[in-house]
Amino acid sequence: MKRYSIEITKHKNEIPSYSEILTKEGNLVSSSFNSVEQTLNPTKHSEILAIEAALTLTDGRYLSEHILITALEPCLLCAGAILRVKLPEVVYFVPAKPGEGISSYTTESIYLLNHFPKCTLIPKSHIKFEFLSFFKEKR
């Protein structure tokens, strides 16, 4: 997430979520910053935008050979997209509130989809601070 620090300075009025789609070899395929505030569209999450760009660039339906790296644990909206494009791995740095993130998916729903990515939390306090600061200023 080296690019996170650069991107956050370009998007001061946006929810500080940045996502990247990489090949398993570590090559960048797509990246995106949230545009919820800018577009006033609550579905314009960085994960969704990065997935859409990666699908366009790979000219495919699935991203089963890719990895998603994102600042915040993907919400249930983004989790649905992650499951549908069959991303095998998701790495995030700030956990979502209980019940709001991909880690809260039930075992039953996972079995119905027959796919669930490996999810890895790597806590990063400076990214968490960015989220807390953004929402403190807005509320």
N, C-alpha and C positions, 0 to 999 in steps of 0.2 A: 504493500500500500504506500509505496514511496510517492506516488502521484497524488495521494490523498491530501497531503500538506499543500501541494501546489494548487489543486482544484478548489480547496476550501477557501482560499483567498480570492478566487474568481467568483464565488457564489455566496457572498456575505448574507444575503437575504433569503437563503434557501435552507431547508432542513439539511444538515450536514451528512448526508448519506451518499457514499460513492461506491460504485461496484465495478468489478472487472471480470471478464470472462477470459480464461487462459486455456491454452492447450495443455495436455498433461505434461508436455515438455517444458512448459512455462512461458510460451510465447503469447503475447497479448493479442487477443482477437477483437475485443471491444471493451469499451469503458463508458461509464455514464455517471452523472451526478443527478440527484433528485431534481425534478422541475415542478413539483407540486405547487409551490408558492408562486412561481413565475407564470405558470399556465392556469392556475386556479383549478386544476384537475387532480383530485385525490388519488388517481390511479397512476400518475407519472412518477413511480418510484424508480430509484436508480437500478434496481435489479431487473425490473420489467424492461426498462429502456436498454440496458446492456444485453439482455436476452434477445430482444427484437433485433438489435443491431447485429448480434452474432449470428442469428438465423439468416439474416439477409446476406451477410458476408460469406457464410458457409454454404448458402443455397441449399439448406436442408431443413428437415422437420425436427430433428433431435440434436441435442448437444451431449450425447452420451460419451464423448471422448474429451470433455472439457471440464473445467473447474470454475466455480463462482467464488470470488473473494469479495466480501462486502463489509462495510463498516458496522452496520447494525444487523442483528439477527433478523432474517427475512420474516415479514409478517405473514399472516395466513393467505392474503392475496398473492404475494410473491411466492409463497410456498407452493401454491397451486400451480403457478407457471413453472417453477423449478421441477416439480414432479411430472408435469406434462411433457416437458422437453427432455426429461430423463437425465438431468445433470447428476453425475455420480458423486460429486463432492461439493460441499459448501463450507467455506471458512469465513468466520465472522469475528468481530472484535468487541462488540458490546451486546450483551444478552437483551432480549425483549422482556417486557413485563410478563409475569406468568399468564399463560393462556393466550398470548398475543403473537407468539412466534412459531416458527417451523418445529421447534422442539416440543411443542404442545400437541402435535398431531397424535391422534389416538392409534393404537395398534390396529384396530379394526379398519380404519380408513387407509392405513398403510397397506394392509393385506389386499384390500379391494383394488388398489392401484398397482400392486405387484412391483413396486419400485420405491425405494427410499434412499436418498443420498446419505453418505457419511457426512455428519455435521460436526465441525470442530470449532470450539470457542477458544480464541487466543486473546485473553483480556488485555486491553490497551487503555490505560487510564486517560491518556490525552485525547483519545477519540471520544470516550465517554464524557469527558469534560466539555468537548465541543457540542455534544447533544444537550447536555444539561444547561449550558450557557445560552444556546439558541432558544430553548423553550422557556427559560427564565425571562429572557428579554421579551418574548412574545406574549407571555401571560401575566 
